[in-house]
Amino acid sequence: MTISGDSSRAHLTMSMLGSLMMTTTVILIFLMSVSTSQVSAYNVHEGIARSTHIYGDRAKKPQEGEEVHGVGAKIKLRSEALREGIAVRMKHLDHHPDSPLFQKELTLAERIHNAVKRSNKRVEGFKNIVQSGITPRGVEFDPSVEVSVKSSYESPLSASPGSYIMTITLGTPPQTKTAIADTGSDLVWLQCKPCPVCYKQNDPYLDPSQSSTYKQVSYTSNSCAELPQRSNSNGFCSYRYSYGDQSTTQGDLATETLTLTTTTGEQQKFENFVFGCGHRNQGTFSGTDGLVGLGRGDISFPEQIGDLIGAKFSYCLVDIFSSATDSSPLLFGEAAVDVGNSLDLKYTPLVRNPAADTFYYVKLKAILVNNQKVSGIPTGAFDLKRNGQGGLILDSGTTLTYMIQSAYTPFLSKLKSSIKYPQVDARQYGLDLCYDLSKDKEPVLPTVTFQFQGVDVVLPPNNVFLTVDEKGTACLAFAGTSDLSIFGNIQQQNFYYLYDVENERVGIAPVESCAGLDDSPVRHHPMFRKDEL
C-alpha cells in the first residue's frame, strides 16, 4: 500500500478533528510512581530476536474507581472520557520562538547546522547503546564520584536528547515546566531544588517542598530496580541516567500525582507516577527544565499510563519552515486512533531489539528514487541482526535520516544522477549534498519512497531536501552512518504517525499540513490558542 506526501495529501478536516479534542487537553501534571516488574521473553520471529515485554498484569484492566498498585496497574481510572485521549503541543527546539534554545540572531543556515550537529551526536549515542548490548538494570553507582566525560560513556546510555519540547505542570499545587519530548529515552525527569550542579534554565527549579503529593521511592521498589543505574540513599532510590552525548541527570526517584484537564474542564488526578527529581544535571538540555521519555521502557511516560491510553500515541510534525507560531500535536489514547482512522492509516509492524528495547524499530525493504528502485543496496542492509546491530529506528528527535553506509552510497549516487542543478559546497552546513536552485522559480527535485513492510511512504522533495538559506540553496537531509539506520524528523514532517504499541505496529498517513490542526476546534481550548503557545 502506497501513501504519498505530494499534493494529494489527506486534509485534516474539522469533522475529523472534532473527536481529537474531545480528547483531553493537557495541563500535564507529571506526578509519578510506578512499581514496575518486567518479564522479558526473547522470541525468534522471522529470523529476528524480539523482546516481548510483559508488564505486570497489563491484561487485567482495573475497574472504575479501583485503587491499583504495581506495574500494569499503573494508574487509577476514574473516567471513561479519558480513554478518548490526551493532547499536548510540541515545539521545535531550534525554530520555535517559544523554545528556550531559540536564538533569533542566528541565520536559518546556522540553526540548521546546530540541529545537524545535535543530530550527529544523537546518532552516535544510539550506536553506543546498541553496541553495549542488552541494557543492564539496577546497576549500582557511587554517588560520591562525579560523572566525567569518560565515566559517562562507561555507564548504561540513553540517546542524546531530542528536537522538540512540551510544557508540563507538576505537583500539588501545580508547577509549570518545559521539557524535551524524546522518543529515544524512557525516564521522565526535571531539575529540582536543591540543585548544586545544574545547568541554566529560564523557569524556577521544581521545588518538592512546595508539593503535598511528592514522595521519594524506596530503594527496594521494582521501579528503582528498572533504572539502568541506582544507589541506596538512606533507604530511598537515587538514580543516574546517562545520554549518548555525555549529558547526565542524577537525583532522587520520586512519585507525584499526574493531573490532566479535559476539554470539559474536568480534572483527573492520578497518583504514583514515577519521575526523576534531578539535583545534578549537565549537558545539552540547556534552557529546558528536563525531559519526558516517550520510549518503550517501563518507566517511560506512555508505558506508565498505558492502561489509560491503550498503549497508543501519535504525533504530526509541522514543517520547520512553517509559521513561527505553529506547534506539532502529540496525542495519547483513542483520539490518536480516531484521527488516524479518518486519514486511512496504513500499518507497518514494530520490531523489538533486545539490545536497545527503548527504540521503535520497523522493517524497511527497499528505497526508490522517482519510483525506481535504488540498485546496489545489499540484500538485508536494513535487517535487524540477532546481535542487535542493523535495523531502522523511527525517531522524532533525530533531524536527518541516517542510512547504513552500504545503502547510503548507492542512494546518494542515484540522487545525483537524477538532479541537473549546479552543486554547492555542502560542508559549511555539515551536510553531504547541496544544490543552487536560485535560477529556477519552480525547481524539480526527485521524490524518494521508503518501502516499509506493508506501507510505501512517498516523500515529496520538501521531505528530502532542506532550504538552508535565502539564496535558494537546498541540501539533502540524509547522511550515511554505520551499524544502524534512523528515519528522522525532516522525513516525518506532514505525515501522521500512530504508535500502536499494544498491537506492535505503527500507522502512517500523509496530511496536507500538520499545522492544519490549528484550524480545528482544538485551537479554541486555552492550551492551543496561538497567543498562549
HELIX and SHEET records of a PDB file:
HELIX    1   1 MET A   14  MET A   22  1                                   9    
HELIX    2   2 GLU A   80  GLU A   84  5                                   5    
HELIX    3   3 LEU A  108  GLN A  131  1                                  24    
HELIX    4   4 VAL A  149  GLU A  154  1                                   6    
HELIX    5   5 PRO A  208  GLN A  210  5                                   3    
HELIX    6   6 ASN A  222  ALA A  225  1                                   4    
HELIX    7   7 PHE A  301  GLN A  304  1                                   4    
HELIX    8   8 GLY A  306  ILE A  309  1                                   4    
HELIX    9   9 GLU A  334  SER A  342  1                                   9    
HELIX   10  10 GLN A  405  SER A  418  1                                  14    
HELIX   11  11 ARG A  427  TYR A  429  5                                   3    
HELIX   12  12 PRO A  461  ASN A  463  5                                   3    
HELIX   13  13 ASN A  489  GLN A  492  1                                   4    
HELIX   14  14 VAL A  501  ASN A  503  5                                   3    
HELIX   15  15 CYS A  514  ASP A  519  5                                   6    
HELIX   16  16 PRO A  521  HIS A  524  5                                   4    
HELIX   17  17 PRO A  526  PHE A  528  5                                   3    
HELIX   18  18 LYS A  530  GLU A  532  5                                   3    
SHEET    1   A 5 THR A   2  SER A   4  0                                        
SHEET    2   A 5 VAL A 455  LEU A 459  1                                        
SHEET    3   A 5 VAL A 448  PHE A 452 -1                                        
SHEET    4   A 5 LEU A 364  VAL A 369 -1                                        
SHEET    5   A 5 GLN A 372  LYS A 373 -1                                        
SHEET    1   B11 VAL A 139  GLU A 140  0                                        
SHEET    2   B11 GLN A 229  SER A 233  1                                        
SHEET    3   B11 PHE A 236  TYR A 243 -1                                        
SHEET    4   B11 THR A 248  THR A 261 -1                                        
SHEET    5   B11 THR A  24  ILE A  29 -1                                        
SHEET    6   B11 ILE A  86  HIS A  92  1                                        
SHEET    7   B11 TYR A 164  LEU A 170 -1                                        
SHEET    8   B11 GLN A 175  ASP A 182 -1                                        
SHEET    9   B11 GLY A 290  GLY A 293  1                                        
SHEET   10   B11 TRP A 189  GLN A 191 -1                                        
SHEET   11   B11 GLN A 267  GLN A 282  1                                        
SHEET    1   C14 VAL A 139  GLU A 140  0                                        
SHEET    2   C14 GLN A 229  SER A 233  1                                        
SHEET    3   C14 PHE A 236  TYR A 243 -1                                        
SHEET    4   C14 THR A 248  THR A 261 -1                                        
SHEET    5   C14 THR A  24  ILE A  29 -1                                        
SHEET    6   C14 ILE A  86  HIS A  92  1                                        
SHEET    7   C14 SER A 328  PHE A 332 -1                                        
SHEET    8   C14 LYS A 312  CYS A 316 -1                                        
SHEET    9   C14 PHE A 495  ASP A 500 -1                                        
SHEET   10   C14 ARG A 505  PRO A 510 -1                                        
SHEET   11   C14 LYS A 346  VAL A 351 -1                                        
SHEET   12   C14 TYR A 360  VAL A 362 -1                                        
SHEET   13   C14 LEU A 392  LEU A 394 -1                                        
SHEET   14   C14 SER A 485  PHE A 487  1                                        
SHEET    1   D 2 GLN A  38  HIS A  45  0                                        
SHEET    2   D 2 ILE A  48  TYR A  55 -1                                        
SHEET    1   E 4 VAL A 139  GLU A 140  0                                        
SHEET    2   E 4 GLN A 229  SER A 233  1                                        
SHEET    3   E 4 PHE A 236  TYR A 243 -1                                        
SHEET    4   E 4 LEU A 157  SER A 158  1                                        
SHEET    1   F 5 VAL A 139  GLU A 140  0                                        
SHEET    2   F 5 GLN A 229  SER A 233  1                                        
SHEET    3   F 5 PHE A 236  TYR A 243 -1                                        
SHEET    4   F 5 THR A 248  THR A 261 -1                                        
SHEET    5   F 5 LYS A 215  GLN A 216 -1                                        
SHEET    1   G 2 THR A 401  ILE A 404  0                                        
SHEET    2   G 2 PHE A 478  THR A 481  1                                        
SHEET    1   H 4 GLN A 423  VAL A 424  0                                        
SHEET    2   H 4 CYS A 434  ASP A 436 -1                                        
SHEET    3   H 4 THR A 473  LEU A 476 -1                                        
SHEET    4   H 4 PHE A 465  THR A 467 -1                                        
END                                                                             
